[in-house]
């Protein structure tokens, strides 16, 4: 397990570098939001567009991987809704707990971690997983919040609000644009290819530093001692990958490496998406930020345990 942990350790060391930069004052308070905006609006969309536009999707598309990812994620989402119900929350806040339990940090941590474990072959699968997370889980949560807040409005009005929110999300639209370019069969012009490659290459380290900055602004003690944070973290880091492993290995019987990719993606800590939803809709973000903090802190151990159990793959 130690050798496996050492493989994935660089990813978490970059997060630690961001954490230390904020704690020591090397980077100030605005750095977190500004770096996050850079990742969301520039670097990560370029990376996702580049991967989608230049991948031979006929060769790598695997419907079993999609089915496993969607079903297991919604199973974890349902567990989070139940936790929210036990907490006595309304539907809007329950949906945020659903995200806390199921929203893998596919884009920020998934890209660098999976590259270390599986090499270039993992990138299309990370894009698929990240897109599914945004287009399915994110949309489901926003839909439930809109229903809770505008229950008296007609269904098509609520659906239009959700659709508008998704169309404004650059991380959703960049792979869509990349797929549209791939569909034309036209190679990217060299200047465009270099542009998206250079800017996309900054996405992973910048995203990891941004996570460290985010975590540094929140107290660890409160997250560790909150029983609901602990429960949601256990669902995310244990139940989610366990359900994924059962589906991937026994129900869909995916090839070992593809199954392992799906399981590792499910074992990733909670991403910052739930916190963004909570802030946008003015929901209580304390349990959400605690879940992100605690799951990110201990995920290095749980991911190493998953890889040791199933057998790590090397690029």
N, C-alpha and C positions, 0 to 999 in steps of 0.2 A: 504493500500500500504506500510505503514511503517513496518508492521510485515513481509510482503513478502521481503522487502529490507533487513531486518535483517537476513533472512534465507540465502540469497546469499552473504551477506556482507563479511564473512570470506574469500571467494575466492579473493575478491578485496583487502582485507587487506593484503593478502600475496603478491599480486602485489605491493601494497604500501610499503611493507617491502623491496622488491627488489629495488623499486624506491628510498626509503630513504637511503638504503645501498650505492647506487651509489652516491647520492648527498652529503652524509656526508663523502665519501671516505673510508667507511668501506670495500667496495669491489671496486677494481680498474677497469680501462678501459678494460683489457683483460677478466674480469669475464663474461661479457655478451656473448661473442663468445664462450668461453670455456664451460660455463654452457649450452649454446644452443647445442653445439656439444655433450655433455654428454646426453642431453635429446633425441636428434635426433638419435644418433648412439647406445645408450645403453638402457636407461631407458624406453623410449616410445615404441621402438620395442618389448622389453620384455613384457610390459603391454599389447600391442595389440596381441602379440602371445599368451600370457596366456589366455586372454579373448576369443579369437577365438578358441583356441585348447580345451578349457574346457566348451564351451557353447553348449547346445543342440539346434543346428540351426533348426532342424525340428520343434521345439516347438516355437521358437521366430521369425523365418523368416516371414516378412510381406511385400509382394510386393507393397502394397499400400503406405507404408512408403517410400520405395525406389523411387517409381514413383513421389510422392509429392516432395521429396528432390531434385531429379534430375531436374524436370521441373521448380520448383521455383528458383533453383540456376541458371539455364541457363537463366531464365527470368531476374534475377538481373544482370547476366553477360552481357546480351544484353543491358540493361540500361546503364551499365558502358561503353560499347563500344560506345554508342551514346554520352555519356559525353566526351569521348576521341575524337570523331569526331567533336563535337562542339569546343573543345579546339584546333582543327587543327592538331592533331597528326597523325603520320603514323600508319600503321596497327600494327606494333610491340608494340608501346607505347599505342595504343588503347586497346590492349589485356591485358596490365598491369592494366589499369583502369577497365577493365571488372572483373579482379580478385579483385581489391580494393572494388568493389561493391557487390561481391558475395561470397568471400572466408571466410567462417566462421571459427573462431578459435576453431574448433571442438576438436582437440587433446589436446591443452594446457589448455584451459578454459573449454571446454565441459565436460571432464571426471570429474573433481572435482565438477563443478556446478551441473551437472545432477545427480551425486551421492547424493549430498545434497538434491536435490528436489525429486528424484524418487528411490533412493537406488540402490542396485545391479542390479535390473531389467533393469536399463537404459544402462548398459555397452555395451551389444551387439548392441544397437541402436546407441550409440556413435561411436563404431567401424565402423558400416555400414556408418554413415554419414561422418566420417573422411575419410574412404576409397573412398567413392564417390567423396568427395571434391578433393582428390588427383588424383584419376584415371580419373575423368571426367573434372573438371574445370582446374586443373593444366595441364593436357594433352592438353586440348583445347587451353589454353593460349600459352603453349610452341609450339604447332603446328602452331598457327598463327604467332608467332615470327619467327619460322624457315621458314615458307612460305615467310614472308616479307624479310628475310635476304638471302634466297636461292631460290628465286622464279624461277630461271632458271633451277633448278635441278628437276629431275623426282620425282613424288609423292612418289614412294616407298623408295627413298633415304631419303626424309624428314621424312617419317613415321618411318624409321629405326632409325633415330637420336632421334626422340621422344621416341620410344620404349626403346632404350638404356638408355636414361635419366631416364625413369621410373624404369627400372630394377636395376639401381644403387641406388634407393631411399629406404632406410631401412624401412621407414614408410609405403611404398607401399608393400614391399616384406614380412614384418613380418606377417601381417594378411594372406597373401597368404600361407606362410609356416605354420601358425597356422591352417588354413583350411585344408591343406594337411595332417597335423597330425591328426586332428579331423576325417578326412575321413577314416583313417586307423582303427579307433575304439579302438586304443590302449591307455590306460591311460598314462599320463605323469609319468615317474619314479619319486619317491619322491624327490630325490636330484635335478632333473631338475625342478620340480614343485616349490620347495622352492627357487631355484635360480631365476627363472623368477618372482616369487611373490615378493621376497625381492627387486630385482632391479626395477621391474615394479612399486612397491609401491613408489619409489622415483620420479617417472615421474611427477606426478601432482604438488607437491610443488616446485620441481626444475624448472618446466616449468613456473609456475606462477612468481617465483622470476626472471627468465630470461626475462619475459615480462617487469617486473618493471625496470630491468637494461636497457633494450632496450629503454623504454620510457624516462628514465632519461637522455639519451644522446641526446634528440631532443627537441627543443624549442616548448612549447605549444602555445605561442602567434601566431607564424607563421601558425600553423595548424588551429587555431580557426578563423583567419581572411581570409584564402584562400577560395574563393567561390567554387572552384572545390572540395576542401577537404570537405567542408560543404555538397555539393551536393552528393558526393559519400558516405559520412557517412549517410546521410538521406536515400539513397537507401538501404544501408546495414542494418540499424537499424529499418527502418520503412517500406519501400516498400518490402524488401525481406520477413520479417515475415508476412506482410499483404497478399502477394501472396500465401505464404505457408498456411496461415489460410484459405483463400478462397478455395484452392485446398483440404486441409485436411478435412475441415468441411462440405463443400457444394458439391464438385465434387466427391471425393473419399469416403467421409463420414467415416473416420477412427474412431476406438474406441477413446473415449475422451482422455485417458492417452497417447496413441500413437500419436494422433494428437497434443497434447500439447508438447510432446517430439520433434516432427518435427518443431513446431513453435518456441520453445525456441532455438533449434539448429540454426534455421535461424536467430534468433534475436541476436546471438552472435556477438561480434565485429570482425572486419577484422583481420585475422591472419597474421603471419609474412611471409607466403608463397609468397605473391606478392612482398615483399621487397627482398626476396632471388632471385626471378626471375629477378627483376629489376637490382640487383647487378651483377648477373651472366651474363646477356646479356648487361651490361653497359648501361642501360636505366636510365633516370632521376628518382631518387627515392624520390624527395622532397614531391610530392603529395602523394605518396604511404606511406611514413613514417608518414606524417600528418594524413592520413586517419586511420592508425593503432592507432596512438596516440589519436585522437579525438574520434573515435568510442569506444575505450577501456575505455576512461575517462567517457563518458556519458552512456555507456551501462548498468551500474548498475541501472540507472533510467528507461531506456527503457525496460529492462528485467523485472524489478519489475512491470512496467505498464502492460506488456503482461500477467504476471502471475496473477496480480490483476484482469484484464479484463476476463481472461479465467478460473480463479480459480486454485490456486496452488495445487499441489499434494504432499503428504508427504510420505516418505518411510515407 
